């Protein structure tokens, strides 16, 4: 905390009385927007496709898929 604020904190609390606060207010996560939902779904689908391609390559004994082509942003 800033030293000026620390020096005046007691006086401010006395002036304004009991101030209620929520310690976890700053830690809350804002709700997901529509764009973020779409992006998350697209990434999940790409990750699922990559995993399926890896499993298929392992089962068939073929080369692993090129991950540069399937890169997730």
N, CA, C and O atoms as a Tripos MOL2 file, in Angstrom:
@<TRIPOS>MOLECULE
protein
  292   291    73     0     0
PROTEIN
NO_CHARGES

@<TRIPOS>ATOM
      1 N           0.8400   -1.1800    0.0000 N.3       1 UNK1
      2 CA          0.0000    0.0000    0.0000 C.3       1 UNK1
      3 C           0.8810    1.2380    0.0000 C.2       1 UNK1
      4 O           1.9950    1.2200    0.5230 O.2       1 UNK1
      5 N           0.3870    2.2800   -0.5740 N.am      2 UNK2
      6 CA          1.1020    3.5390   -0.6640 C.3       2 UNK2
      7 C           1.2600    4.1270    0.7310 C.2       2 UNK2
      8 O           0.3370    4.0390    1.5410 O.2       2 UNK2
      9 N           2.4020    4.7200    1.0260 N.am      3 UNK3
     10 CA          2.6700    5.2470    2.3670 C.3       3 UNK3
     11 C           1.7010    6.3740    2.7390 C.2       3 UNK3
     12 O           1.3180    6.4900    3.9030 O.2       3 UNK3
     13 N           1.3060    7.1910    1.7870 N.am      4 UNK4
     14 CA          0.3570    8.2770    2.0690 C.3       4 UNK4
     15 C          -0.9970    7.6920    2.4590 C.2       4 UNK4
     16 O          -1.6510    8.1900    3.3760 O.2       4 UNK4
     17 N          -1.4140    6.6450    1.7680 N.am      5 UNK5
     18 CA         -2.6780    5.9830    2.0760 C.3       5 UNK5
     19 C          -2.6270    5.3460    3.4620 C.2       5 UNK5
     20 O          -3.5910    5.4250    4.2230 O.2       5 UNK5
     21 N          -1.5100    4.7210    3.7810 N.am      6 UNK6
     22 CA         -1.3640    4.0860    5.0930 C.3       6 UNK6
     23 C          -1.4670    5.1250    6.2010 C.2       6 UNK6
     24 O          -2.0920    4.8670    7.2290 O.2       6 UNK6
     25 N          -0.8660    6.2900    6.0090 N.am      7 UNK7
     26 CA         -0.8990    7.3490    7.0210 C.3       7 UNK7
     27 C          -2.3200    7.8660    7.2420 C.2       7 UNK7
     28 O          -2.6810    8.2220    8.3640 O.2       7 UNK7
     29 N          -3.1160    7.9100    6.1960 N.am      8 UNK8
     30 CA         -4.4560    8.4890    6.2940 C.3       8 UNK8
     31 C          -5.5710    7.4570    6.4330 C.2       8 UNK8
     32 O          -6.7380    7.8290    6.5540 O.2       8 UNK8
     33 N          -5.2400    6.1880    6.4190 N.am      9 UNK9
     34 CA         -6.2560    5.1460    6.4420 C.3       9 UNK9
     35 C          -7.0960    5.1920    7.7190 C.2       9 UNK9
     36 O          -8.3220    5.0930    7.6530 O.2       9 UNK9
     37 N          -6.4720    5.3370    8.8430 N.am     10 UNK10
     38 CA         -7.2040    5.3970   10.1100 C.3      10 UNK10
     39 C          -8.1970    6.5450   10.1370 C.2      10 UNK10
     40 O          -9.3370    6.3660   10.5660 O.2      10 UNK10
     41 N          -7.7850    7.7130    9.6870 N.am     11 UNK11
     42 CA         -8.6570    8.8780    9.6780 C.3      11 UNK11
     43 C          -9.8300    8.6770    8.7100 C.2      11 UNK11
     44 O         -10.9560    9.0770    9.0060 O.2      11 UNK11
     45 N          -9.5630    8.0580    7.5550 N.am     12 UNK12
     46 CA        -10.6380    7.8090    6.5960 C.3      12 UNK12
     47 C         -11.6690    6.8390    7.1650 C.2      12 UNK12
     48 O         -12.8730    7.0360    7.0010 O.2      12 UNK12
     49 N         -11.1940    5.7980    7.8310 N.am     13 UNK13
     50 CA        -12.1170    4.8230    8.4070 C.3      13 UNK13
     51 C         -12.9550    5.4460    9.5160 C.2      13 UNK13
     52 O         -14.1450    5.1510    9.6340 O.2      13 UNK13
     53 N         -12.3440    6.3040   10.3290 N.am     14 UNK14
     54 CA        -13.0990    6.9880   11.3760 C.3      14 UNK14
     55 C         -14.1290    7.9320   10.7580 C.2      14 UNK14
     56 O         -15.2480    8.0440   11.2600 O.2      14 UNK14
     57 N         -13.7620    8.5960    9.6920 N.am     15 UNK15
     58 CA        -14.6480    9.5630    9.0450 C.3      15 UNK15
     59 C         -15.8590    8.8900    8.4180 C.2      15 UNK15
     60 O         -16.9860    9.3600    8.5750 O.2      15 UNK15
     61 N         -15.6290    7.7960    7.7100 N.am     16 UNK16
     62 CA        -16.7060    7.1490    6.9730 C.3      16 UNK16
     63 C         -17.3820    6.0170    7.7380 C.2      16 UNK16
     64 O         -18.3560    5.4470    7.2470 O.2      16 UNK16
     65 N         -16.8970    5.6840    8.9090 N.am     17 UNK17
     66 CA        -17.5070    4.6230    9.6990 C.3      17 UNK17
     67 C         -17.0850    3.2540    9.2020 C.2      17 UNK17
     68 O         -16.0540    3.1020    8.5460 O.2      17 UNK17
     69 N         -17.8940    2.2690    9.5220 N.am     18 UNK18
     70 CA        -17.5660    0.8960    9.1460 C.3      18 UNK18
     71 C         -17.8310    0.7030    7.6550 C.2      18 UNK18
     72 O         -18.9650    0.8350    7.1950 O.2      18 UNK18
     73 N         -16.7990    0.3960    6.9220 N.am     19 UNK19
     74 CA        -16.9100    0.1890    5.4790 C.3      19 UNK19
     75 C         -16.8680   -1.3100    5.2230 C.2      19 UNK19
     76 O         -15.8930   -1.9800    5.5630 O.2      19 UNK19
     77 N         -17.9290   -1.8300    4.6230 N.am     20 UNK20
     78 CA        -17.9730   -3.2490    4.3090 C.3      20 UNK20
     79 C         -17.2120   -3.4940    3.0100 C.2      20 UNK20
     80 O         -17.2310   -2.6720    2.0950 O.2      20 UNK20
     81 N         -16.5570   -4.6150    2.9540 N.am     21 UNK21
     82 CA        -15.8070   -4.9680    1.7460 C.3      21 UNK21
     83 C         -15.8570   -6.4760    1.5400 C.2      21 UNK21
     84 O         -16.1330   -7.2390    2.4650 O.2      21 UNK21
     85 N         -15.5930   -6.8710    0.3450 N.am     22 UNK22
     86 CA        -15.5480   -8.2760   -0.0090 C.3      22 UNK22
     87 C         -14.1270   -8.5780   -0.4530 C.2      22 UNK22
     88 O         -13.6690   -8.0510   -1.4670 O.2      22 UNK22
     89 N         -13.4240   -9.4220    0.2960 N.am     23 UNK23
     90 CA        -12.0220   -9.6990   -0.0110 C.3      23 UNK23
     91 C         -11.8410  -10.3550   -1.3730 C.2      23 UNK23
     92 O         -10.8110  -10.1550   -2.0170 O.2      23 UNK23
     93 N         -12.7950  -11.1150   -1.8150 N.am     24 UNK24
     94 CA        -12.6410  -11.8780   -3.0470 C.3      24 UNK24
     95 C         -13.2430  -11.1880   -4.2580 C.2      24 UNK24
     96 O         -13.2960  -11.7900   -5.3300 O.2      24 UNK24
     97 N         -13.6920   -9.9680   -4.1330 N.am     25 UNK25
     98 CA        -14.3250   -9.2850   -5.2520 C.3      25 UNK25
     99 C         -13.3660   -9.1650   -6.4370 C.2      25 UNK25
    100 O         -13.7680   -9.4020   -7.5760 O.2      25 UNK25
    101 N         -12.1250   -8.8070   -6.1920 N.am     26 UNK26
    102 CA        -11.1570   -8.6170   -7.2680 C.3      26 UNK26
    103 C         -10.7220   -9.9070   -7.9200 C.2      26 UNK26
    104 O         -10.1140   -9.8790   -8.9900 O.2      26 UNK26
    105 N         -11.0190  -11.0470   -7.3020 N.am     27 UNK27
    106 CA        -10.5900  -12.3300   -7.8380 C.3      27 UNK27
    107 C         -11.6590  -13.0000   -8.6960 C.2      27 UNK27
    108 O         -11.4410  -14.1030   -9.1970 O.2      27 UNK27
    109 N         -12.8070  -12.3540   -8.8720 N.am     28 UNK28
    110 CA        -13.8860  -12.9870   -9.6300 C.3      28 UNK28
    111 C         -13.5380  -13.0570  -11.1120 C.2      28 UNK28
    112 O         -12.7890  -12.2280  -11.6290 O.2      28 UNK28
    113 N         -14.0830  -14.0420  -11.7710 N.am     29 UNK29
    114 CA        -13.8490  -14.2370  -13.2010 C.3      29 UNK29
    115 C         -15.0680  -13.6980  -13.9480 C.2      29 UNK29
    116 O         -16.1930  -14.1090  -13.6630 O.2      29 UNK29
    117 N         -14.8630  -12.7900  -14.8950 N.am     30 UNK30
    118 CA        -16.0120  -12.2520  -15.6340 C.3      30 UNK30
    119 C         -16.6580  -13.3470  -16.4820 C.2      30 UNK30
    120 O         -15.9930  -14.3050  -16.8750 O.2      30 UNK30
    121 N         -17.9490  -13.2040  -16.7620 N.am     31 UNK31
    122 CA        -18.6220  -14.2200  -17.5860 C.3      31 UNK31
    123 C         -18.0280  -14.2770  -18.9900 C.2      31 UNK31
    124 O         -17.5320  -13.2820  -19.5190 O.2      31 UNK31
    125 N         -18.0940  -15.4530  -19.5670 N.am     32 UNK32
    126 CA        -17.5310  -15.6840  -20.8960 C.3      32 UNK32
    127 C         -18.4190  -15.0410  -21.9650 C.2      32 UNK32
    128 O         -19.6400  -15.1950  -21.9370 O.2      32 UNK32
    129 N         -17.8060  -14.3260  -22.9010 N.am     33 UNK33
    130 CA        -18.5660  -13.7020  -23.9880 C.3      33 UNK33
    131 C         -18.8440  -14.7410  -25.0690 C.2      33 UNK33
    132 O         -18.2760  -15.8330  -25.0510 O.2      33 UNK33
    133 N         -19.7190  -14.3940  -26.0080 N.am     34 UNK34
    134 CA        -20.0560  -15.3090  -27.1010 C.3      34 UNK34
    135 C         -18.8310  -15.6340  -27.9570 C.2      34 UNK34
    136 O         -18.6490  -16.7760  -28.3770 O.2      34 UNK34
    137 N         -17.9930  -14.6260  -28.2140 N.am     35 UNK35
    138 CA        -16.7850  -14.8540  -29.0180 C.3      35 UNK35
    139 C         -15.8380  -15.8090  -28.3060 C.2      35 UNK35
    140 O         -15.2510  -16.6900  -28.9350 O.2      35 UNK35
    141 N         -15.6880  -15.6360  -26.9940 N.am     36 UNK36
    142 CA        -14.8100  -16.5170  -26.2250 C.3      36 UNK36
    143 C         -15.3600  -17.9450  -26.2030 C.2      36 UNK36
    144 O         -14.5920  -18.9050  -26.2680 O.2      36 UNK36
    145 N         -16.6840  -18.0880  -26.1120 N.am     37 UNK37
    146 CA        -17.2920  -19.4220  -26.1390 C.3      37 UNK37
    147 C         -17.0190  -20.1110  -27.4630 C.2      37 UNK37
    148 O         -16.6520  -21.2860  -27.5020 O.2      37 UNK37
    149 N         -17.2040  -19.3610  -28.5620 N.am     38 UNK38
    150 CA        -16.9600  -19.9320  -29.8920 C.3      38 UNK38
    151 C         -15.4970  -20.3410  -30.0480 C.2      38 UNK38
    152 O         -15.1960  -21.4240  -30.5500 O.2      38 UNK38
    153 N         -14.5930  -19.4630  -29.6130 N.am     39 UNK39
    154 CA        -13.1650  -19.7540  -29.7250 C.3      39 UNK39
    155 C         -12.7980  -20.9860  -28.8970 C.2      39 UNK39
    156 O         -12.0210  -21.8260  -29.3500 O.2      39 UNK39
    157 N         -13.3490  -21.0990  -27.6940 N.am     40 UNK40
    158 CA        -13.0650  -22.2510  -26.8350 C.3      40 UNK40
    159 C         -13.5650  -23.5370  -27.4850 C.2      40 UNK40
    160 O         -12.8720  -24.5540  -27.4550 O.2      40 UNK40
    161 N         -14.7610  -23.5020  -28.0720 N.am     41 UNK41
    162 CA        -15.3220  -24.6900  -28.7130 C.3      41 UNK41
    163 C         -14.4750  -25.1050  -29.9130 C.2      41 UNK41
    164 O         -14.2170  -26.2920  -30.1120 O.2      41 UNK41
    165 N         -14.0410  -24.1250  -30.7130 N.am     42 UNK42
    166 CA        -13.2030  -24.4250  -31.8840 C.3      42 UNK42
    167 C         -11.8840  -25.0550  -31.4410 C.2      42 UNK42
    168 O         -11.4220  -26.0210  -32.0490 O.2      42 UNK42
    169 N         -11.2820  -24.5180  -30.3940 N.am     43 UNK43
    170 CA        -10.0150  -25.0580  -29.9020 C.3      43 UNK43
    171 C         -10.2040  -26.4730  -29.3680 C.2      43 UNK43
    172 O          -9.3660  -27.3440  -29.6010 O.2      43 UNK43
    173 N         -11.3110  -26.7050  -28.6470 N.am     44 UNK44
    174 CA        -11.5780  -28.0440  -28.1290 C.3      44 UNK44
    175 C         -11.7610  -29.0480  -29.2720 C.2      44 UNK44
    176 O         -11.2760  -30.1760  -29.1900 O.2      44 UNK44
    177 N         -12.4590  -28.6410  -30.3320 N.am     45 UNK45
    178 CA        -12.6510  -29.5340  -31.4780 C.3      45 UNK45
    179 C         -11.3300  -29.8390  -32.1800 C.2      45 UNK45
    180 O         -11.0770  -30.9770  -32.5770 O.2      45 UNK45
    181 N         -10.4830  -28.8050  -32.3300 N.am     46 UNK46
    182 CA         -9.1780  -29.0240  -32.9620 C.3      46 UNK46
    183 C          -8.3180  -29.9570  -32.1120 C.2      46 UNK46
    184 O          -7.6410  -30.8360  -32.6440 O.2      46 UNK46
    185 N          -8.3450  -29.7670  -30.7910 N.am     47 UNK47
    186 CA         -7.5670  -30.6210  -29.9000 C.3      47 UNK47
    187 C          -8.0560  -32.0670  -29.9800 C.2      47 UNK47
    188 O          -7.2600  -33.0050  -29.9520 O.2      47 UNK47
    189 N          -9.3710  -32.2330  -30.0780 N.am     48 UNK48
    190 CA         -9.9470  -33.5680  -30.2060 C.3      48 UNK48
    191 C          -9.5010  -34.2160  -31.5210 C.2      48 UNK48
    192 O          -9.1540  -35.3970  -31.5430 O.2      48 UNK48
    193 N          -9.5080  -33.4480  -32.6110 N.am     49 UNK49
    194 CA         -9.0670  -33.9620  -33.9080 C.3      49 UNK49
    195 C          -7.5970  -34.3650  -33.8750 C.2      49 UNK49
    196 O          -7.2180  -35.3960  -34.4300 O.2      49 UNK49
    197 N          -6.7760  -33.5550  -33.2270 N.am     50 UNK50
    198 CA         -5.3410  -33.8660  -33.1330 C.3      50 UNK50
    199 C          -5.1440  -35.1590  -32.3530 C.2      50 UNK50
    200 O          -4.3530  -36.0140  -32.7530 O.2      50 UNK50
    201 N          -5.8500  -35.3030  -31.2560 N.am     51 UNK51
    202 CA         -5.7180  -36.5070  -30.4330 C.3      51 UNK51
    203 C          -6.1960  -37.7410  -31.1940 C.2      51 UNK51
    204 O          -5.5640  -38.7940  -31.1110 O.2      51 UNK51
    205 N          -7.2870  -37.6320  -31.9240 N.am     52 UNK52
    206 CA         -7.7770  -38.7550  -32.7250 C.3      52 UNK52
    207 C          -6.7800  -39.1300  -33.8190 C.2      52 UNK52
    208 O          -6.5740  -40.3130  -34.0910 O.2      52 UNK52
    209 N          -6.1640  -38.1370  -34.4430 N.am     53 UNK53
    210 CA         -5.1700  -38.4060  -35.4910 C.3      53 UNK53
    211 C          -3.9530  -39.1120  -34.9000 C.2      53 UNK53
    212 O          -3.3970  -40.0130  -35.5280 O.2      53 UNK53
    213 N          -3.5350  -38.7110  -33.7000 N.am     54 UNK54
    214 CA         -2.4050  -39.3740  -33.0440 C.3      54 UNK54
    215 C          -2.7310  -40.8340  -32.7340 C.2      54 UNK54
    216 O          -1.9290  -41.7310  -32.9950 O.2      54 UNK54
    217 N          -3.9250  -41.0570  -32.1720 N.am     55 UNK55
    218 CA         -4.3100  -42.4280  -31.8230 C.3      55 UNK55
    219 C          -4.4060  -43.3000  -33.0760 C.2      55 UNK55
    220 O          -3.9860  -44.4570  -33.0720 O.2      55 UNK55
    221 N          -4.9590  -42.7370  -34.1370 N.am     56 UNK56
    222 CA         -5.0850  -43.4850  -35.3830 C.3      56 UNK56
    223 C          -3.7130  -43.8280  -35.9500 C.2      56 UNK56
    224 O          -3.5050  -44.9340  -36.4480 O.2      56 UNK56
    225 N          -2.7790  -42.8870  -35.8780 N.am     57 UNK57
    226 CA         -1.4270  -43.1300  -36.3700 C.3      57 UNK57
    227 C          -0.7420  -44.2070  -35.5420 C.2      57 UNK57
    228 O          -0.0110  -45.0320  -36.0880 O.2      57 UNK57
    229 N          -0.9690  -44.2100  -34.2310 N.am     58 UNK58
    230 CA         -0.3620  -45.2360  -33.3790 C.3      58 UNK58
    231 C          -0.9350  -46.6210  -33.6930 C.2      58 UNK58
    232 O          -0.1990  -47.6070  -33.7410 O.2      58 UNK58
    233 N          -2.2450  -46.6890  -33.9060 N.am     59 UNK59
    234 CA         -2.8820  -47.9740  -34.1960 C.3      59 UNK59
    235 C          -2.4510  -48.5230  -35.5530 C.2      59 UNK59
    236 O          -2.2240  -49.7250  -35.6930 O.2      59 UNK59
    237 N          -2.3370  -47.6600  -36.5420 N.am     60 UNK60
    238 CA         -1.9730  -48.0820  -37.9020 C.3      60 UNK60
    239 C          -0.4750  -48.2030  -38.0920 C.2      60 UNK60
    240 O          -0.0230  -48.7240  -39.1120 O.2      60 UNK60
    241 N           0.3040  -47.7330  -37.1310 N.am     61 UNK61
    242 CA          1.7480  -47.8000  -37.2470 C.3      61 UNK61
    243 C           2.3060  -46.8160  -38.2560 C.2      61 UNK61
    244 O           3.4670  -46.9170  -38.6510 O.2      61 UNK61
    245 N           1.4980  -45.8820  -38.6680 N.am     62 UNK62
    246 CA          1.9300  -44.8850  -39.6400 C.3      62 UNK62
    247 C           2.6530  -43.7330  -38.9700 C.2      62 UNK62
    248 O           2.8130  -43.7100  -37.7500 O.2      62 UNK62
    249 N           3.0800  -42.7950  -39.7630 N.am     63 UNK63
    250 CA          3.7800  -41.6420  -39.1920 C.3      63 UNK63
    251 C           2.8090  -40.7570  -38.4000 C.2      63 UNK63
    252 O           1.6200  -40.6780  -38.7080 O.2      63 UNK63
    253 N           3.3410  -40.1080  -37.3900 N.am     64 UNK64
    254 CA          2.5310  -39.2010  -36.5740 C.3      64 UNK64
    255 C           2.1080  -38.0080  -37.4300 C.2      64 UNK64
    256 O           2.8450  -37.6000  -38.3270 O.2      64 UNK64
    257 N           0.9500  -37.4550  -37.1670 N.am     65 UNK65
    258 CA          0.4960  -36.3010  -37.9600 C.3      65 UNK65
    259 C           1.4060  -35.0920  -37.7440 C.2      65 UNK65
    260 O           1.9750  -34.8980  -36.6700 O.2      65 UNK65
    261 N           1.5220  -34.2930  -38.7950 N.am     66 UNK66
    262 CA          2.3410  -33.0850  -38.7180 C.3      66 UNK66
    263 C           1.6230  -32.0720  -37.8370 C.2      66 UNK66
    264 O           0.5660  -31.5590  -38.2040 O.2      66 UNK66
    265 N           2.2000  -31.7860  -36.6730 N.am     67 UNK67
    266 CA          1.5350  -30.8890  -35.7330 C.3      67 UNK67
    267 C           1.5690  -29.4360  -36.1760 C.2      67 UNK67
    268 O           0.8080  -28.6160  -35.6620 O.2      67 UNK67
    269 N           2.4400  -29.1060  -37.1190 N.am     68 UNK68
    270 CA          2.4940  -27.7410  -37.6350 C.3      68 UNK68
    271 C           1.2100  -27.4120  -38.3870 C.2      68 UNK68
    272 O           0.7510  -26.2700  -38.3760 O.2      68 UNK68
    273 N           0.6340  -28.4180  -39.0400 N.am     69 UNK69
    274 CA         -0.6080  -28.2060  -39.7820 C.3      69 UNK69
    275 C          -1.7980  -28.0500  -38.8420 C.2      69 UNK69
    276 O          -2.7590  -27.3470  -39.1550 O.2      69 UNK69
    277 N          -1.7260  -28.7070  -37.6950 N.am     70 UNK70
    278 CA         -2.8410  -28.7080  -36.7530 C.3      70 UNK70
    279 C          -2.5980  -27.8050  -35.5550 C.2      70 UNK70
    280 O          -3.1860  -28.0240  -34.4950 O.2      70 UNK70
    281 N          -1.7820  -26.8360  -35.6900 N.am     71 UNK71
    282 CA         -1.4060  -25.9880  -34.5660 C.3      71 UNK71
    283 C          -2.6080  -25.2240  -34.0310 C.2      71 UNK71
    284 O          -3.3840  -24.6390  -34.7870 O.2      71 UNK71
    285 N          -2.7450  -25.2440  -32.6960 N.am     72 UNK72
    286 CA         -3.8300  -24.5240  -32.0230 C.3      72 UNK72
    287 C          -3.2720  -23.1830  -31.5580 C.2      72 UNK72
    288 O          -2.2330  -23.1340  -30.8990 O.2      72 UNK72
    289 N          -3.9620  -22.0980  -31.9000 N.am     73 UNK73
    290 CA         -3.4500  -20.7770  -31.4930 C.3      73 UNK73
    291 C          -3.5270  -20.5890  -29.9910 C.2      73 UNK73
    292 O          -3.1390  -19.5390  -29.4790 O.2      73 UNK73
@<TRIPOS>BOND
     1     1     2 1
     2     2     3 1
     3     3     4 2
     4     3     5 am
     5     5     6 1
     6     6     7 1
     7     7     8 2
     8     7     9 am
     9     9    10 1
    10    10    11 1
    11    11    12 2
    12    11    13 am
    13    13    14 1
    14    14    15 1
    15    15    16 2
    16    15    17 am
    17    17    18 1
    18    18    19 1
    19    19    20 2
    20    19    21 am
    21    21    22 1
    22    22    23 1
    23    23    24 2
    24    23    25 am
    25    25    26 1
    26    26    27 1
    27    27    28 2
    28    27    29 am
    29    29    30 1
    30    30    31 1
    31    31    32 2
    32    31    33 am
    33    33    34 1
    34    34    35 1
    35    35    36 2
    36    35    37 am
    37    37    38 1
    38    38    39 1
    39    39    40 2
    40    39    41 am
    41    41    42 1
    42    42    43 1
    43    43    44 2
    44    43    45 am
    45    45    46 1
    46    46    47 1
    47    47    48 2
    48    47    49 am
    49    49    50 1
    50    50    51 1
    51    51    52 2
    52    51    53 am
    53    53    54 1
    54    54    55 1
    55    55    56 2
    56    55    57 am
    57    57    58 1
    58    58    59 1
    59    59    60 2
    60    59    61 am
    61    61    62 1
    62    62    63 1
    63    63    64 2
    64    63    65 am
    65    65    66 1
    66    66    67 1
    67    67    68 2
    68    67    69 am
    69    69    70 1
    70    70    71 1
    71    71    72 2
    72    71    73 am
    73    73    74 1
    74    74    75 1
    75    75    76 2
    76    75    77 am
    77    77    78 1
    78    78    79 1
    79    79    80 2
    80    79    81 am
    81    81    82 1
    82    82    83 1
    83    83    84 2
    84    83    85 am
    85    85    86 1
    86    86    87 1
    87    87    88 2
    88    87    89 am
    89    89    90 1
    90    90    91 1
    91    91    92 2
    92    91    93 am
    93    93    94 1
    94    94    95 1
    95    95    96 2
    96    95    97 am
    97    97    98 1
    98    98    99 1
    99    99   100 2
   100    99   101 am
   101   101   102 1
   102   102   103 1
   103   103   104 2
   104   103   105 am
   105   105   106 1
   106   106   107 1
   107   107   108 2
   108   107   109 am
   109   109   110 1
   110   110   111 1
   111   111   112 2
   112   111   113 am
   113   113   114 1
   114   114   115 1
   115   115   116 2
   116   115   117 am
   117   117   118 1
   118   118   119 1
   119   119   120 2
   120   119   121 am
   121   121   122 1
   122   122   123 1
   123   123   124 2
   124   123   125 am
   125   125   126 1
   126   126   127 1
   127   127   128 2
   128   127   129 am
   129   129   130 1
   130   130   131 1
   131   131   132 2
   132   131   133 am
   133   133   134 1
   134   134   135 1
   135   135   136 2
   136   135   137 am
   137   137   138 1
   138   138   139 1
   139   139   140 2
   140   139   141 am
   141   141   142 1
   142   142   143 1
   143   143   144 2
   144   143   145 am
   145   145   146 1
   146   146   147 1
   147   147   148 2
   148   147   149 am
   149   149   150 1
   150   150   151 1
   151   151   152 2
   152   151   153 am
   153   153   154 1
   154   154   155 1
   155   155   156 2
   156   155   157 am
   157   157   158 1
   158   158   159 1
   159   159   160 2
   160   159   161 am
   161   161   162 1
   162   162   163 1
   163   163   164 2
   164   163   165 am
   165   165   166 1
   166   166   167 1
   167   167   168 2
   168   167   169 am
   169   169   170 1
   170   170   171 1
   171   171   172 2
   172   171   173 am
   173   173   174 1
   174   174   175 1
   175   175   176 2
   176   175   177 am
   177   177   178 1
   178   178   179 1
   179   179   180 2
   180   179   181 am
   181   181   182 1
   182   182   183 1
   183   183   184 2
   184   183   185 am
   185   185   186 1
   186   186   187 1
   187   187   188 2
   188   187   189 am
   189   189   190 1
   190   190   191 1
   191   191   192 2
   192   191   193 am
   193   193   194 1
   194   194   195 1
   195   195   196 2
   196   195   197 am
   197   197   198 1
   198   198   199 1
   199   199   200 2
   200   199   201 am
   201   201   202 1
   202   202   203 1
   203   203   204 2
   204   203   205 am
   205   205   206 1
   206   206   207 1
   207   207   208 2
   208   207   209 am
   209   209   210 1
   210   210   211 1
   211   211   212 2
   212   211   213 am
   213   213   214 1
   214   214   215 1
   215   215   216 2
   216   215   217 am
   217   217   218 1
   218   218   219 1
   219   219   220 2
   220   219   221 am
   221   221   222 1
   222   222   223 1
   223   223   224 2
   224   223   225 am
   225   225   226 1
   226   226   227 1
   227   227   228 2
   228   227   229 am
   229   229   230 1
   230   230   231 1
   231   231   232 2
   232   231   233 am
   233   233   234 1
   234   234   235 1
   235   235   236 2
   236   235   237 am
   237   237   238 1
   238   238   239 1
   239   239   240 2
   240   239   241 am
   241   241   242 1
   242   242   243 1
   243   243   244 2
   244   243   245 am
   245   245   246 1
   246   246   247 1
   247   247   248 2
   248   247   249 am
   249   249   250 1
   250   250   251 1
   251   251   252 2
   252   251   253 am
   253   253   254 1
   254   254   255 1
   255   255   256 2
   256   255   257 am
   257   257   258 1
   258   258   259 1
   259   259   260 2
   260   259   261 am
   261   261   262 1
   262   262   263 1
   263   263   264 2
   264   263   265 am
   265   265   266 1
   266   266   267 1
   267   267   268 2
   268   267   269 am
   269   269   270 1
   270   270   271 1
   271   271   272 2
   272   271   273 am
   273   273   274 1
   274   274   275 1
   275   275   276 2
   276   275   277 am
   277   277   278 1
   278   278   279 1
   279   279   280 2
   280   279   281 am
   281   281   282 1
   282   282   283 1
   283   283   284 2
   284   283   285 am
   285   285   286 1
   286   286   287 1
   287   287   288 2
   288   287   289 am
   289   289   290 1
   290   290   291 1
   291   291   292 2
@<TRIPOS>SUBSTRUCTURE
     1 UNK1         2 RESIDUE 1 A UNK
     2 UNK2         6 RESIDUE 1 A UNK
     3 UNK3        10 RESIDUE 1 A UNK
     4 UNK4        14 RESIDUE 1 A UNK
     5 UNK5        18 RESIDUE 1 A UNK
     6 UNK6        22 RESIDUE 1 A UNK
     7 UNK7        26 RESIDUE 1 A UNK
     8 UNK8        30 RESIDUE 1 A UNK
     9 UNK9        34 RESIDUE 1 A UNK
    10 UNK10       38 RESIDUE 1 A UNK
    11 UNK11       42 RESIDUE 1 A UNK
    12 UNK12       46 RESIDUE 1 A UNK
    13 UNK13       50 RESIDUE 1 A UNK
    14 UNK14       54 RESIDUE 1 A UNK
    15 UNK15       58 RESIDUE 1 A UNK
    16 UNK16       62 RESIDUE 1 A UNK
    17 UNK17       66 RESIDUE 1 A UNK
    18 UNK18       70 RESIDUE 1 A UNK
    19 UNK19       74 RESIDUE 1 A UNK
    20 UNK20       78 RESIDUE 1 A UNK
    21 UNK21       82 RESIDUE 1 A UNK
    22 UNK22       86 RESIDUE 1 A UNK
    23 UNK23       90 RESIDUE 1 A UNK
    24 UNK24       94 RESIDUE 1 A UNK
    25 UNK25       98 RESIDUE 1 A UNK
    26 UNK26      102 RESIDUE 1 A UNK
    27 UNK27      106 RESIDUE 1 A UNK
    28 UNK28      110 RESIDUE 1 A UNK
    29 UNK29      114 RESIDUE 1 A UNK
    30 UNK30      118 RESIDUE 1 A UNK
    31 UNK31      122 RESIDUE 1 A UNK
    32 UNK32      126 RESIDUE 1 A UNK
    33 UNK33      130 RESIDUE 1 A UNK
    34 UNK34      134 RESIDUE 1 A UNK
    35 UNK35      138 RESIDUE 1 A UNK
    36 UNK36      142 RESIDUE 1 A UNK
    37 UNK37      146 RESIDUE 1 A UNK
    38 UNK38      150 RESIDUE 1 A UNK
    39 UNK39      154 RESIDUE 1 A UNK
    40 UNK40      158 RESIDUE 1 A UNK
    41 UNK41      162 RESIDUE 1 A UNK
    42 UNK42      166 RESIDUE 1 A UNK
    43 UNK43      170 RESIDUE 1 A UNK
    44 UNK44      174 RESIDUE 1 A UNK
    45 UNK45      178 RESIDUE 1 A UNK
    46 UNK46      182 RESIDUE 1 A UNK
    47 UNK47      186 RESIDUE 1 A UNK
    48 UNK48      190 RESIDUE 1 A UNK
    49 UNK49      194 RESIDUE 1 A UNK
    50 UNK50      198 RESIDUE 1 A UNK
    51 UNK51      202 RESIDUE 1 A UNK
    52 UNK52      206 RESIDUE 1 A UNK
    53 UNK53      210 RESIDUE 1 A UNK
    54 UNK54      214 RESIDUE 1 A UNK
    55 UNK55      218 RESIDUE 1 A UNK
    56 UNK56      222 RESIDUE 1 A UNK
    57 UNK57      226 RESIDUE 1 A UNK
    58 UNK58      230 RESIDUE 1 A UNK
    59 UNK59      234 RESIDUE 1 A UNK
    60 UNK60      238 RESIDUE 1 A UNK
    61 UNK61      242 RESIDUE 1 A UNK
    62 UNK62      246 RESIDUE 1 A UNK
    63 UNK63      250 RESIDUE 1 A UNK
    64 UNK64      254 RESIDUE 1 A UNK
    65 UNK65      258 RESIDUE 1 A UNK
    66 UNK66      262 RESIDUE 1 A UNK
    67 UNK67      266 RESIDUE 1 A UNK
    68 UNK68      270 RESIDUE 1 A UNK
    69 UNK69      274 RESIDUE 1 A UNK
    70 UNK70      278 RESIDUE 1 A UNK
    71 UNK71      282 RESIDUE 1 A UNK
    72 UNK72      286 RESIDUE 1 A UNK
    73 UNK73      290 RESIDUE 1 A UNK
